[in-house]
C-alpha cells in the first residue's frame, strides 16, 4: 500500500518543528520557507530535498501543491497606462 502524501505543515506538526527550526535546519531563507509551508510557493527540487531531509522524510512523501489558488489576471496592469 502506498503512503499517503501530506503537506509539509503536517510533517512539521508531527515532528514538533517550528518554522524557525526548519529554516535553521535547511539553510533556506525564512521568507521562502514560510511561503512554501503556507502553500504560496512551489519549491524547486533542491529546496524540496533540503526540506524533506530536515523533516526526515522522502520528497515523495510530501505534497508540494499550492494551497492557494493561482489567479490569472488579464491586462497589462497599471504600469502601461492602458487596459486590454
mmCIF file of the N, C-alpha and C atoms, coordinates in Angstrom:
data_MODEL
# 
_entry.id   MODEL 
# 
loop_
_atom_site.group_PDB 
_atom_site.id 
_atom_site.type_symbol 
_atom_site.label_atom_id 
_atom_site.label_alt_id 
_atom_site.label_comp_id 
_atom_site.label_asym_id 
_atom_site.label_entity_id 
_atom_site.label_seq_id 
_atom_site.pdbx_PDB_ins_code 
_atom_site.Cartn_x 
_atom_site.Cartn_y 
_atom_site.Cartn_z 
_atom_site.occupancy 
_atom_site.B_iso_or_equiv 
_atom_site.pdbx_formal_charge 
_atom_site.auth_seq_id 
_atom_site.auth_comp_id 
_atom_site.auth_asym_id 
_atom_site.auth_atom_id 
_atom_site.pdbx_PDB_model_num 
ATOM 1   N N  . UNK A 1 1  ? 0.840  -1.189 0.000   1.00 0.00 ? 1  UNK A N  1 
ATOM 2   C CA . UNK A 1 1  ? 0.000  0.000  0.000   1.00 0.00 ? 1  UNK A CA 1 
ATOM 3   C C  . UNK A 1 1  ? 0.882  1.249  0.000   1.00 0.00 ? 1  UNK A C  1 
ATOM 4   N N  . UNK A 1 2  ? 0.568  2.174  -0.871  1.00 0.00 ? 2  UNK A N  1 
ATOM 5   C CA . UNK A 1 2  ? 1.353  3.402  -0.994  1.00 0.00 ? 2  UNK A CA 1 
ATOM 6   C C  . UNK A 1 2  ? 1.084  4.338  0.185   1.00 0.00 ? 2  UNK A C  1 
ATOM 7   N N  . UNK A 1 3  ? 2.111  5.049  0.579   1.00 0.00 ? 3  UNK A N  1 
ATOM 8   C CA . UNK A 1 3  ? 1.960  6.010  1.665   1.00 0.00 ? 3  UNK A CA 1 
ATOM 9   C C  . UNK A 1 3  ? 1.141  7.208  1.188   1.00 0.00 ? 3  UNK A C  1 
ATOM 10  N N  . UNK A 1 4  ? 0.426  7.807  2.109   1.00 0.00 ? 4  UNK A N  1 
ATOM 11  C CA . UNK A 1 4  ? -0.385 8.977  1.787   1.00 0.00 ? 4  UNK A CA 1 
ATOM 12  C C  . UNK A 1 4  ? 0.496  10.225 1.891   1.00 0.00 ? 4  UNK A C  1 
ATOM 13  N N  . UNK A 1 5  ? 0.469  11.032 0.840   1.00 0.00 ? 5  UNK A N  1 
ATOM 14  C CA . UNK A 1 5  ? 1.234  12.276 0.860   1.00 0.00 ? 5  UNK A CA 1 
ATOM 15  C C  . UNK A 1 5  ? 0.547  13.278 1.771   1.00 0.00 ? 5  UNK A C  1 
ATOM 16  N N  . UNK A 1 6  ? 1.353  14.025 2.522   1.00 0.00 ? 6  UNK A N  1 
ATOM 17  C CA . UNK A 1 6  ? 0.819  15.032 3.432   1.00 0.00 ? 6  UNK A CA 1 
ATOM 18  C C  . UNK A 1 6  ? 1.524  16.358 3.172   1.00 0.00 ? 6  UNK A C  1 
ATOM 19  N N  . UNK A 1 7  ? 0.856  17.460 3.489   1.00 0.00 ? 7  UNK A N  1 
ATOM 20  C CA . UNK A 1 7  ? 1.517  18.760 3.338   1.00 0.00 ? 7  UNK A CA 1 
ATOM 21  C C  . UNK A 1 7  ? 2.682  18.899 4.317   1.00 0.00 ? 7  UNK A C  1 
ATOM 22  N N  . UNK A 1 8  ? 3.605  19.748 3.978   1.00 0.00 ? 8  UNK A N  1 
ATOM 23  C CA . UNK A 1 8  ? 4.794  19.941 4.805   1.00 0.00 ? 8  UNK A CA 1 
ATOM 24  C C  . UNK A 1 8  ? 4.428  20.428 6.212   1.00 0.00 ? 8  UNK A C  1 
ATOM 25  N N  . UNK A 1 9  ? 3.385  21.243 6.320   1.00 0.00 ? 9  UNK A N  1 
ATOM 26  C CA . UNK A 1 9  ? 2.961  21.746 7.631   1.00 0.00 ? 9  UNK A CA 1 
ATOM 27  C C  . UNK A 1 9  ? 2.556  20.594 8.550   1.00 0.00 ? 9  UNK A C  1 
ATOM 28  N N  . UNK A 1 10 ? 1.956  19.559 8.007   1.00 0.00 ? 10 UNK A N  1 
ATOM 29  C CA . UNK A 1 10 ? 1.553  18.397 8.809   1.00 0.00 ? 10 UNK A CA 1 
ATOM 30  C C  . UNK A 1 10 ? 2.780  17.675 9.353   1.00 0.00 ? 10 UNK A C  1 
ATOM 31  N N  . UNK A 1 11 ? 3.810  17.515 8.501   1.00 0.00 ? 11 UNK A N  1 
ATOM 32  C CA . UNK A 1 11 ? 5.044  16.876 8.967   1.00 0.00 ? 11 UNK A CA 1 
ATOM 33  C C  . UNK A 1 11 ? 5.713  17.714 10.053  1.00 0.00 ? 11 UNK A C  1 
ATOM 34  N N  . UNK A 1 12 ? 5.638  19.036 9.929   1.00 0.00 ? 12 UNK A N  1 
ATOM 35  C CA . UNK A 1 12 ? 6.202  19.911 10.956  1.00 0.00 ? 12 UNK A CA 1 
ATOM 36  C C  . UNK A 1 12 ? 5.473  19.712 12.283  1.00 0.00 ? 12 UNK A C  1 
ATOM 37  N N  . UNK A 1 13 ? 4.149  19.629 12.234  1.00 0.00 ? 13 UNK A N  1 
ATOM 38  C CA . UNK A 1 13 ? 3.365  19.402 13.453  1.00 0.00 ? 13 UNK A CA 1 
ATOM 39  C C  . UNK A 1 13 ? 3.735  18.075 14.100  1.00 0.00 ? 13 UNK A C  1 
ATOM 40  N N  . UNK A 1 14 ? 3.801  17.030 13.288  1.00 0.00 ? 14 UNK A N  1 
ATOM 41  C CA . UNK A 1 14 ? 4.102  15.686 13.802  1.00 0.00 ? 14 UNK A CA 1 
ATOM 42  C C  . UNK A 1 14 ? 5.496  15.619 14.428  1.00 0.00 ? 14 UNK A C  1 
ATOM 43  N N  . UNK A 1 15 ? 6.453  16.334 13.840  1.00 0.00 ? 15 UNK A N  1 
ATOM 44  C CA . UNK A 1 15 ? 7.828  16.328 14.346  1.00 0.00 ? 15 UNK A CA 1 
ATOM 45  C C  . UNK A 1 15 ? 8.054  17.411 15.399  1.00 0.00 ? 15 UNK A C  1 
ATOM 46  N N  . UNK A 1 16 ? 7.026  18.229 15.644  1.00 0.00 ? 16 UNK A N  1 
ATOM 47  C CA . UNK A 1 16 ? 7.105  19.354 16.587  1.00 0.00 ? 16 UNK A CA 1 
ATOM 48  C C  . UNK A 1 16 ? 8.276  20.276 16.254  1.00 0.00 ? 16 UNK A C  1 
ATOM 49  N N  . UNK A 1 17 ? 8.348  20.622 14.964  1.00 0.00 ? 17 UNK A N  1 
ATOM 50  C CA . UNK A 1 17 ? 9.384  21.522 14.465  1.00 0.00 ? 17 UNK A CA 1 
ATOM 51  C C  . UNK A 1 17 ? 8.742  22.860 14.123  1.00 0.00 ? 17 UNK A C  1 
ATOM 52  N N  . UNK A 1 18 ? 9.314  23.932 14.642  1.00 0.00 ? 18 UNK A N  1 
ATOM 53  C CA . UNK A 1 18 ? 8.799  25.269 14.342  1.00 0.00 ? 18 UNK A CA 1 
ATOM 54  C C  . UNK A 1 18 ? 9.349  25.752 13.011  1.00 0.00 ? 18 UNK A C  1 
ATOM 55  N N  . UNK A 1 19 ? 8.774  26.830 12.511  1.00 0.00 ? 19 UNK A N  1 
ATOM 56  C CA . UNK A 1 19 ? 9.251  27.427 11.265  1.00 0.00 ? 19 UNK A CA 1 
ATOM 57  C C  . UNK A 1 19 ? 10.719 27.836 11.401  1.00 0.00 ? 19 UNK A C  1 
ATOM 58  N N  . UNK A 1 20 ? 11.056 28.441 12.518  1.00 0.00 ? 20 UNK A N  1 
ATOM 59  C CA . UNK A 1 20 ? 12.440 28.861 12.756  1.00 0.00 ? 20 UNK A CA 1 
ATOM 60  C C  . UNK A 1 20 ? 13.415 27.697 12.773  1.00 0.00 ? 20 UNK A C  1 
ATOM 61  N N  . UNK A 1 21 ? 12.997 26.596 13.383  1.00 0.00 ? 21 UNK A N  1 
ATOM 62  C CA . UNK A 1 21 ? 13.853 25.407 13.419  1.00 0.00 ? 21 UNK A CA 1 
ATOM 63  C C  . UNK A 1 21 ? 14.037 24.826 12.019  1.00 0.00 ? 21 UNK A C  1 
ATOM 64  N N  . UNK A 1 22 ? 12.964 24.846 11.224  1.00 0.00 ? 22 UNK A N  1 
ATOM 65  C CA . UNK A 1 22 ? 13.050 24.334 9.860   1.00 0.00 ? 22 UNK A CA 1 
ATOM 66  C C  . UNK A 1 22 ? 13.967 25.216 9.013   1.00 0.00 ? 22 UNK A C  1 
ATOM 67  N N  . UNK A 1 23 ? 13.877 26.511 9.198   1.00 0.00 ? 23 UNK A N  1 
ATOM 68  C CA . UNK A 1 23 ? 14.744 27.453 8.472   1.00 0.00 ? 23 UNK A CA 1 
ATOM 69  C C  . UNK A 1 23 ? 16.206 27.165 8.807   1.00 0.00 ? 23 UNK A C  1 
ATOM 70  N N  . UNK A 1 24 ? 16.489 26.998 10.093  1.00 0.00 ? 24 UNK A N  1 
ATOM 71  C CA . UNK A 1 24 ? 17.861 26.721 10.534  1.00 0.00 ? 24 UNK A CA 1 
ATOM 72  C C  . UNK A 1 24 ? 18.363 25.395 9.961   1.00 0.00 ? 24 UNK A C  1 
ATOM 73  N N  . UNK A 1 25 ? 17.520 24.377 10.005  1.00 0.00 ? 25 UNK A N  1 
ATOM 74  C CA . UNK A 1 25 ? 17.913 23.042 9.532   1.00 0.00 ? 25 UNK A CA 1 
ATOM 75  C C  . UNK A 1 25 ? 18.143 22.989 8.024   1.00 0.00 ? 25 UNK A C  1 
ATOM 76  N N  . UNK A 1 26 ? 17.415 23.809 7.277   1.00 0.00 ? 26 UNK A N  1 
ATOM 77  C CA . UNK A 1 26 ? 17.526 23.764 5.812   1.00 0.00 ? 26 UNK A CA 1 
ATOM 78  C C  . UNK A 1 26 ? 18.540 24.752 5.257   1.00 0.00 ? 26 UNK A C  1 
ATOM 79  N N  . UNK A 1 27 ? 18.764 25.848 5.959   1.00 0.00 ? 27 UNK A N  1 
ATOM 80  C CA . UNK A 1 27 ? 19.640 26.891 5.445   1.00 0.00 ? 27 UNK A CA 1 
ATOM 81  C C  . UNK A 1 27 ? 18.971 27.764 4.394   1.00 0.00 ? 27 UNK A C  1 
ATOM 82  N N  . UNK A 1 28 ? 17.647 27.607 4.242   1.00 0.00 ? 28 UNK A N  1 
ATOM 83  C CA . UNK A 1 28 ? 16.894 28.425 3.286   1.00 0.00 ? 28 UNK A CA 1 
ATOM 84  C C  . UNK A 1 28 ? 16.417 29.701 3.976   1.00 0.00 ? 28 UNK A C  1 
ATOM 85  N N  . UNK A 1 29 ? 16.024 30.686 3.189   1.00 0.00 ? 29 UNK A N  1 
ATOM 86  C CA . UNK A 1 29 ? 15.553 31.953 3.740   1.00 0.00 ? 29 UNK A CA 1 
ATOM 87  C C  . UNK A 1 29 ? 14.203 31.784 4.431   1.00 0.00 ? 29 UNK A C  1 
ATOM 88  N N  . UNK A 1 30 ? 14.005 32.540 5.503   1.00 0.00 ? 30 UNK A N  1 
ATOM 89  C CA . UNK A 1 30 ? 12.763 32.470 6.278   1.00 0.00 ? 30 UNK A CA 1 
ATOM 90  C C  . UNK A 1 30 ? 11.546 32.760 5.411   1.00 0.00 ? 30 UNK A C  1 
ATOM 91  N N  . UNK A 1 31 ? 11.624 33.815 4.610   1.00 0.00 ? 31 UNK A N  1 
ATOM 92  C CA . UNK A 1 31 ? 10.504 34.208 3.756   1.00 0.00 ? 31 UNK A CA 1 
ATOM 93  C C  . UNK A 1 31 ? 10.125 33.077 2.796   1.00 0.00 ? 31 UNK A C  1 
ATOM 94  N N  . UNK A 1 32 ? 11.117 32.401 2.250   1.00 0.00 ? 32 UNK A N  1 
ATOM 95  C CA . UNK A 1 32 ? 10.893 31.309 1.308   1.00 0.00 ? 32 UNK A CA 1 
ATOM 96  C C  . UNK A 1 32 ? 10.242 30.113 2.001   1.00 0.00 ? 32 UNK A C  1 
ATOM 97  N N  . UNK A 1 33 ? 10.777 29.714 3.142   1.00 0.00 ? 33 UNK A N  1 
ATOM 98  C CA . UNK A 1 33 ? 10.227 28.568 3.868   1.00 0.00 ? 33 UNK A CA 1 
ATOM 99  C C  . UNK A 1 33 ? 8.794  28.852 4.302   1.00 0.00 ? 33 UNK A C  1 
ATOM 100 N N  . UNK A 1 34 ? 8.541  30.068 4.754   1.00 0.00 ? 34 UNK A N  1 
ATOM 101 C CA . UNK A 1 34 ? 7.182  30.447 5.167   1.00 0.00 ? 34 UNK A CA 1 
ATOM 102 C C  . UNK A 1 34 ? 6.215  30.337 3.986   1.00 0.00 ? 34 UNK A C  1 
ATOM 103 N N  . UNK A 1 35 ? 6.625  30.787 2.812   1.00 0.00 ? 35 UNK A N  1 
ATOM 104 C CA . UNK A 1 35 ? 5.772  30.723 1.616   1.00 0.00 ? 35 UNK A CA 1 
ATOM 105 C C  . UNK A 1 35 ? 5.521  29.276 1.205   1.00 0.00 ? 35 UNK A C  1 
ATOM 106 N N  . UNK A 1 36 ? 6.532  28.423 1.324   1.00 0.00 ? 36 UNK A N  1 
ATOM 107 C CA . UNK A 1 36 ? 6.374  27.013 0.968   1.00 0.00 ? 36 UNK A CA 1 
ATOM 108 C C  . UNK A 1 36 ? 5.424  26.328 1.939   1.00 0.00 ? 36 UNK A C  1 
ATOM 109 N N  . UNK A 1 37 ? 5.621  26.553 3.231   1.00 0.00 ? 37 UNK A N  1 
ATOM 110 C CA . UNK A 1 37 ? 4.789  25.917 4.260   1.00 0.00 ? 37 UNK A CA 1 
ATOM 111 C C  . UNK A 1 37 ? 3.338  26.362 4.141   1.00 0.00 ? 37 UNK A C  1 
ATOM 112 N N  . UNK A 1 38 ? 3.107  27.625 3.793   1.00 0.00 ? 38 UNK A N  1 
ATOM 113 C CA . UNK A 1 38 ? 1.737  28.142 3.675   1.00 0.00 ? 38 UNK A CA 1 
ATOM 114 C C  . UNK A 1 38 ? 1.081  27.777 2.351   1.00 0.00 ? 38 UNK A C  1 
ATOM 115 N N  . UNK A 1 39 ? 1.848  27.181 1.433   1.00 0.00 ? 39 UNK A N  1 
ATOM 116 C CA . UNK A 1 39 ? 1.295  26.761 0.153   1.00 0.00 ? 39 UNK A CA 1 
ATOM 117 C C  . UNK A 1 39 ? 1.241  27.853 -0.890  1.00 0.00 ? 39 UNK A C  1 
ATOM 118 N N  . UNK A 1 40 ? 2.004  28.929 -0.674  1.00 0.00 ? 40 UNK A N  1 
ATOM 119 C CA . UNK A 1 40 ? 2.028  30.041 -1.626  1.00 0.00 ? 40 UNK A CA 1 
ATOM 120 C C  . UNK A 1 40 ? 3.171  29.950 -2.626  1.00 0.00 ? 40 UNK A C  1 
ATOM 121 N N  . UNK A 1 41 ? 4.018  28.942 -2.485  1.00 0.00 ? 41 UNK A N  1 
ATOM 122 C CA . UNK A 1 41 ? 5.180  28.815 -3.360  1.00 0.00 ? 41 UNK A CA 1 
ATOM 123 C C  . UNK A 1 41 ? 5.495  27.339 -3.536  1.00 0.00 ? 41 UNK A C  1 
ATOM 124 N N  . UNK A 1 42 ? 5.762  26.929 -4.763  1.00 0.00 ? 42 UNK A N  1 
ATOM 125 C CA . UNK A 1 42 ? 6.151  25.554 -5.035  1.00 0.00 ? 42 UNK A CA 1 
ATOM 126 C C  . UNK A 1 42 ? 7.677  25.502 -5.105  1.00 0.00 ? 42 UNK A C  1 
ATOM 127 N N  . UNK A 1 43 ? 8.300  24.739 -4.216  1.00 0.00 ? 43 UNK A N  1 
ATOM 128 C CA . UNK A 1 43 ? 9.763  24.736 -4.151  1.00 0.00 ? 43 UNK A CA 1 
ATOM 129 C C  . UNK A 1 43 ? 10.425 23.996 -5.313  1.00 0.00 ? 43 UNK A C  1 
ATOM 130 N N  . UNK A 1 44 ? 11.666 24.364 -5.567  1.00 0.00 ? 44 UNK A N  1 
ATOM 131 C CA . UNK A 1 44 ? 12.476 23.691 -6.583  1.00 0.00 ? 44 UNK A CA 1 
ATOM 132 C C  . UNK A 1 44 ? 12.873 22.310 -6.065  1.00 0.00 ? 44 UNK A C  1 
ATOM 133 N N  . UNK A 1 45 ? 13.366 21.434 -6.940  1.00 0.00 ? 45 UNK A N  1 
ATOM 134 C CA . UNK A 1 45 ? 13.823 20.117 -6.476  1.00 0.00 ? 45 UNK A CA 1 
ATOM 135 C C  . UNK A 1 45 ? 14.883 20.211 -5.376  1.00 0.00 ? 45 UNK A C  1 
ATOM 136 N N  . UNK A 1 46 ? 15.803 21.147 -5.487  1.00 0.00 ? 46 UNK A N  1 
ATOM 137 C CA . UNK A 1 46 ? 16.837 21.338 -4.462  1.00 0.00 ? 46 UNK A CA 1 
ATOM 138 C C  . UNK A 1 46 ? 16.201 21.724 -3.127  1.00 0.00 ? 46 UNK A C  1 
ATOM 139 N N  . UNK A 1 47 ? 15.271 22.672 -3.168  1.00 0.00 ? 47 UNK A N  1 
ATOM 140 C CA . UNK A 1 47 ? 14.608 23.111 -1.943  1.00 0.00 ? 47 UNK A CA 1 
ATOM 141 C C  . UNK A 1 47 ? 13.790 21.979 -1.327  1.00 0.00 ? 47 UNK A C  1 
ATOM 142 N N  . UNK A 1 48 ? 13.154 21.175 -2.167  1.00 0.00 ? 48 UNK A N  1 
ATOM 143 C CA . UNK A 1 48 ? 12.382 20.024 -1.677  1.00 0.00 ? 48 UNK A CA 1 
ATOM 144 C C  . UNK A 1 48 ? 13.282 19.044 -0.946  1.00 0.00 ? 48 UNK A C  1 
ATOM 145 N N  . UNK A 1 49 ? 14.462 18.788 -1.493  1.00 0.00 ? 49 UNK A N  1 
ATOM 146 C CA . UNK A 1 49 ? 15.397 17.867 -0.857  1.00 0.00 ? 49 UNK A CA 1 
ATOM 147 C C  . UNK A 1 49 ? 15.827 18.377 0.514   1.00 0.00 ? 49 UNK A C  1 
ATOM 148 N N  . UNK A 1 50 ? 16.117 19.673 0.595   1.00 0.00 ? 50 UNK A N  1 
ATOM 149 C CA . UNK A 1 50 ? 16.554 20.266 1.876   1.00 0.00 ? 50 UNK A CA 1 
ATOM 150 C C  . UNK A 1 50 ? 15.453 20.173 2.920   1.00 0.00 ? 50 UNK A C  1 
ATOM 151 N N  . UNK A 1 51 ? 14.220 20.492 2.519   1.00 0.00 ? 51 UNK A N  1 
ATOM 152 C CA . UNK A 1 51 ? 13.094 20.468 3.457   1.00 0.00 ? 51 UNK A CA 1 
ATOM 153 C C  . UNK A 1 51 ? 12.774 19.046 3.909   1.00 0.00 ? 51 UNK A C  1 
ATOM 154 N N  . UNK A 1 52 ? 12.721 18.124 2.975   1.00 0.00 ? 52 UNK A N  1 
ATOM 155 C CA . UNK A 1 52 ? 12.405 16.732 3.314   1.00 0.00 ? 52 UNK A CA 1 
ATOM 156 C C  . UNK A 1 52 ? 13.476 16.140 4.235   1.00 0.00 ? 52 UNK A C  1 
ATOM 157 N N  . UNK A 1 53 ? 14.738 16.410 3.945   1.00 0.00 ? 53 UNK A N  1 
ATOM 158 C CA . UNK A 1 53 ? 15.831 15.896 4.775   1.00 0.00 ? 53 UNK A CA 1 
ATOM 159 C C  . UNK A 1 53 ? 15.738 16.447 6.195   1.00 0.00 ? 53 UNK A C  1 
ATOM 160 N N  . UNK A 1 54 ? 15.392 17.722 6.321   1.00 0.00 ? 54 UNK A N  1 
ATOM 161 C CA . UNK A 1 54 ? 15.266 18.333 7.648   1.00 0.00 ? 54 UNK A CA 1 
ATOM 162 C C  . UNK A 1 54 ? 14.135 17.701 8.448   1.00 0.00 ? 54 UNK A C  1 
ATOM 163 N N  . UNK A 1 55 ? 13.124 17.206 7.752   1.00 0.00 ? 55 UNK A N  1 
ATOM 164 C CA . UNK A 1 55 ? 11.982 16.575 8.418   1.00 0.00 ? 55 UNK A CA 1 
ATOM 165 C C  . UNK A 1 55 ? 12.134 15.063 8.528   1.00 0.00 ? 55 UNK A C  1 
ATOM 166 N N  . UNK A 1 56 ? 13.178 14.518 7.920   1.00 0.00 ? 56 UNK A N  1 
ATOM 167 C CA . UNK A 1 56 ? 13.431 13.083 7.998   1.00 0.00 ? 56 UNK A CA 1 
ATOM 168 C C  . UNK A 1 56 ? 12.479 12.237 7.178   1.00 0.00 ? 56 UNK A C  1 
ATOM 169 N N  . UNK A 1 57 ? 11.994 12.795 6.067   1.00 0.00 ? 57 UNK A N  1 
ATOM 170 C CA . UNK A 1 57 ? 11.083 12.066 5.177   1.00 0.00 ? 57 UNK A CA 1 
ATOM 171 C C  . UNK A 1 57 ? 11.584 12.172 3.742   1.00 0.00 ? 57 UNK A C  1 
ATOM 172 N N  . UNK A 1 58 ? 10.980 11.412 2.863   1.00 0.00 ? 58 UNK A N  1 
ATOM 173 C CA . UNK A 1 58 ? 11.320 11.457 1.443   1.00 0.00 ? 58 UNK A CA 1 
ATOM 174 C C  . UNK A 1 58 ? 10.578 12.616 0.771   1.00 0.00 ? 58 UNK A C  1 
ATOM 175 N N  . UNK A 1 59 ? 11.145 13.139 -0.296  1.00 0.00 ? 59 UNK A N  1 
ATOM 176 C CA . UNK A 1 59 ? 10.451 14.203 -1.040  1.00 0.00 ? 59 UNK A CA 1 
ATOM 177 C C  . UNK A 1 59 ? 9.136  13.682 -1.621  1.00 0.00 ? 59 UNK A C  1 
ATOM 178 N N  . UNK A 1 60 ? 9.049  12.375 -1.853  1.00 0.00 ? 60 UNK A N  1 
ATOM 179 C CA . UNK A 1 60 ? 7.827  11.776 -2.394  1.00 0.00 ? 60 UNK A CA 1 
ATOM 180 C C  . UNK A 1 60 ? 6.709  11.671 -1.367  1.00 0.00 ? 60 UNK A C  1 
ATOM 181 N N  . UNK A 1 61 ? 7.042  11.837 -0.087  1.00 0.00 ? 61 UNK A N  1 
ATOM 182 C CA . UNK A 1 61 ? 6.035  11.748 0.978   1.00 0.00 ? 61 UNK A CA 1 
ATOM 183 C C  . UNK A 1 61 ? 5.293  13.068 1.200   1.00 0.00 ? 61 UNK A C  1 
ATOM 184 N N  . UNK A 1 62 ? 5.856  14.150 0.688   1.00 0.00 ? 62 UNK A N  1 
ATOM 185 C CA . UNK A 1 62 ? 5.280  15.481 0.927   1.00 0.00 ? 62 UNK A CA 1 
ATOM 186 C C  . UNK A 1 62 ? 4.502  15.938 -0.291  1.00 0.00 ? 62 UNK A C  1 
ATOM 187 N N  . UNK A 1 63 ? 3.311  16.468 -0.045  1.00 0.00 ? 63 UNK A N  1 
ATOM 188 C CA . UNK A 1 63 ? 2.512  17.053 -1.120  1.00 0.00 ? 63 UNK A CA 1 
ATOM 189 C C  . UNK A 1 63 ? 2.989  18.496 -1.301  1.00 0.00 ? 63 UNK A C  1 
ATOM 190 N N  . UNK A 1 64 ? 3.478  18.816 -2.480  1.00 0.00 ? 64 UNK A N  1 
ATOM 191 C CA . UNK A 1 64 ? 4.100  20.120 -2.738  1.00 0.00 ? 64 UNK A CA 1 
ATOM 192 C C  . UNK A 1 64 ? 3.169  21.078 -3.480  1.00 0.00 ? 64 UNK A C  1 
ATOM 193 N N  . UNK A 1 65 ? 1.908  20.786 -3.556  1.00 0.00 ? 65 UNK A N  1 
ATOM 194 C CA . UNK A 1 65 ? 0.994  21.607 -4.342  1.00 0.00 ? 65 UNK A CA 1 
ATOM 195 C C  . UNK A 1 65 ? 0.679  22.934 -3.658  1.00 0.00 ? 65 UNK A C  1 
ATOM 196 N N  . UNK A 1 66 ? 0.277  23.889 -4.490  1.00 0.00 ? 66 UNK A N  1 
ATOM 197 C CA . UNK A 1 66 ? -0.188 25.176 -3.966  1.00 0.00 ? 66 UNK A CA 1 
ATOM 198 C C  . UNK A 1 66 ? -1.455 24.965 -3.163  1.00 0.00 ? 66 UNK A C  1 
ATOM 199 N N  . UNK A 1 67 ? -1.549 25.587 -2.016  1.00 0.00 ? 67 UNK A N  1 
ATOM 200 C CA . UNK A 1 67 ? -2.775 25.557 -1.223  1.00 0.00 ? 67 UNK A CA 1 
ATOM 201 C C  . UNK A 1 67 ? -3.654 26.749 -1.584  1.00 0.00 ? 67 UNK A C  1 
ATOM 202 N N  . UNK A 1 68 ? -3.033 27.753 -2.159  1.00 0.00 ? 68 UNK A N  1 
ATOM 203 C CA . UNK A 1 68 ? -3.734 28.972 -2.537  1.00 0.00 ? 68 UNK A CA 1 
ATOM 204 C C  . UNK A 1 68 ? -3.935 28.942 -4.048  1.00 0.00 ? 68 UNK A C  1 
ATOM 205 N N  . UNK A 1 69 ? -5.173 29.135 -4.529  1.00 0.00 ? 69 UNK A N  1 
ATOM 206 C CA . UNK A 1 69 ? -5.383 29.090 -5.973  1.00 0.00 ? 69 UNK A CA 1 
ATOM 207 C C  . UNK A 1 69 ? -4.612 30.191 -6.706  1.00 0.00 ? 69 UNK A C  1 
ATOM 208 N N  . UNK A 1 70 ? -4.079 29.835 -7.847  1.00 0.00 ? 70 UNK A N  1 
ATOM 209 C CA . UNK A 1 70 ? -3.356 30.795 -8.681  1.00 0.00 ? 70 UNK A CA 1 
ATOM 210 C C  . UNK A 1 70 ? -4.378 31.568 -9.495  1.00 0.00 ? 70 UNK A C  1 
ATOM 211 N N  . UNK A 1 71 ? -4.272 32.889 -9.489  1.00 0.00 ? 71 UNK A N  1 
ATOM 212 C CA . UNK A 1 71 ? -5.206 33.720 -10.241 1.00 0.00 ? 71 UNK A CA 1 
ATOM 213 C C  . UNK A 1 71 ? -4.528 34.203 -11.513 1.00 0.00 ? 71 UNK A C  1 
ATOM 214 N N  . UNK A 1 72 ? -5.245 34.064 -12.600 1.00 0.00 ? 72 UNK A N  1 
ATOM 215 C CA . UNK A 1 72 ? -4.748 34.569 -13.871 1.00 0.00 ? 72 UNK A CA 1 
ATOM 216 C C  . UNK A 1 72 ? -5.410 35.917 -14.121 1.00 0.00 ? 72 UNK A C  1 
ATOM 217 N N  . UNK A 1 73 ? -4.597 36.943 -14.241 1.00 0.00 ? 73 UNK A N  1 
ATOM 218 C CA . UNK A 1 73 ? -5.101 38.297 -14.377 1.00 0.00 ? 73 UNK A CA 1 
ATOM 219 C C  . UNK A 1 73 ? -4.857 38.775 -15.794 1.00 0.00 ? 73 UNK A C  1 
ATOM 220 N N  . UNK A 1 74 ? -5.907 39.279 -16.415 1.00 0.00 ? 74 UNK A N  1 
ATOM 221 C CA . UNK A 1 74 ? -5.785 39.808 -17.773 1.00 0.00 ? 74 UNK A CA 1 
ATOM 222 C C  . UNK A 1 74 ? -5.384 41.265 -17.735 1.00 0.00 ? 74 UNK A C  1 
ATOM 223 N N  . UNK A 1 75 ? -4.810 41.705 -18.811 1.00 0.00 ? 75 UNK A N  1 
ATOM 224 C CA . UNK A 1 75 ? -4.487 43.123 -18.948 1.00 0.00 ? 75 UNK A CA 1 
ATOM 225 C C  . UNK A 1 75 ? -3.009 43.377 -18.763 1.00 0.00 ? 75 UNK A C  1 
ATOM 226 N N  . UNK A 1 76 ? -2.638 44.592 -19.073 1.00 0.00 ? 76 UNK A N  1 
ATOM 227 C CA . UNK A 1 76 ? -1.240 44.994 -18.998 1.00 0.00 ? 76 UNK A CA 1 
ATOM 228 C C  . UNK A 1 76 ? -0.873 45.560 -17.643 1.00 0.00 ? 76 UNK A C  1 
ATOM 229 N N  . UNK A 1 77 ? -1.879 45.854 -16.820 1.00 0.00 ? 77 UNK A N  1 
ATOM 230 C CA . UNK A 1 77 ? -1.601 46.397 -15.499 1.00 0.00 ? 77 UNK A CA 1 
ATOM 231 C C  . UNK A 1 77 ? -1.477 47.903 -15.530 1.00 0.00 ? 77 UNK A C  1 
ATOM 232 N N  . UNK A 1 78 ? -1.399 48.496 -14.355 1.00 0.00 ? 78 UNK A N  1 
ATOM 233 C CA . UNK A 1 78 ? -1.354 49.957 -14.255 1.00 0.00 ? 78 UNK A CA 1 
ATOM 234 C C  . UNK A 1 78 ? -0.067 50.577 -14.790 1.00 0.00 ? 78 UNK A C  1 
ATOM 235 N N  . UNK A 1 79 ? 0.992  49.779 -14.909 1.00 0.00 ? 79 UNK A N  1 
ATOM 236 C CA . UNK A 1 79 ? 2.242  50.338 -15.368 1.00 0.00 ? 79 UNK A CA 1 
ATOM 237 C C  . UNK A 1 79 ? 2.208  50.773 -16.823 1.00 0.00 ? 79 UNK A C  1 
ATOM 238 N N  . UNK A 1 80 ? 1.291  50.225 -17.626 1.00 0.00 ? 80 UNK A N  1 
ATOM 239 C CA . UNK A 1 80 ? 1.278  50.565 -19.053 1.00 0.00 ? 80 UNK A CA 1 
ATOM 240 C C  . UNK A 1 80 ? 0.360  51.733 -19.376 1.00 0.00 ? 80 UNK A C  1 
ATOM 241 N N  . UNK A 1 81 ? -0.518 52.088 -18.424 1.00 0.00 ? 81 UNK A N  1 
ATOM 242 C CA . UNK A 1 81 ? -1.388 53.230 -18.640 1.00 0.00 ? 81 UNK A CA 1 
ATOM 243 C C  . UNK A 1 81 ? -2.601 52.952 -19.508 1.00 0.00 ? 81 UNK A C  1 
ATOM 244 N N  . UNK A 1 82 ? -2.801 51.706 -19.950 1.00 0.00 ? 82 UNK A N  1 
ATOM 245 C CA . UNK A 1 82 ? -3.975 51.372 -20.746 1.00 0.00 ? 82 UNK A CA 1 
ATOM 246 C C  . UNK A 1 82 ? -4.451 49.966 -20.391 1.00 0.00 ? 82 UNK A C  1 
ATOM 247 N N  . UNK A 1 83 ? -5.707 49.741 -20.582 1.00 0.00 ? 83 UNK A N  1 
ATOM 248 C CA . UNK A 1 83 ? -6.254 48.404 -20.285 1.00 0.00 ? 83 UNK A CA 1 
ATOM 249 C C  . UNK A 1 83 ? -6.385 47.611 -21.562 1.00 0.00 ? 83 UNK A C  1 
ATOM 250 N N  . UNK A 1 84 ? -6.606 46.323 -21.402 1.00 0.00 ? 84 UNK A N  1 
ATOM 251 C CA . UNK A 1 84 ? -6.737 45.451 -22.556 1.00 0.00 ? 84 UNK A CA 1 
ATOM 252 C C  . UNK A 1 84 ? -8.187 45.161 -22.841 1.00 0.00 ? 84 UNK A C  1 
# 
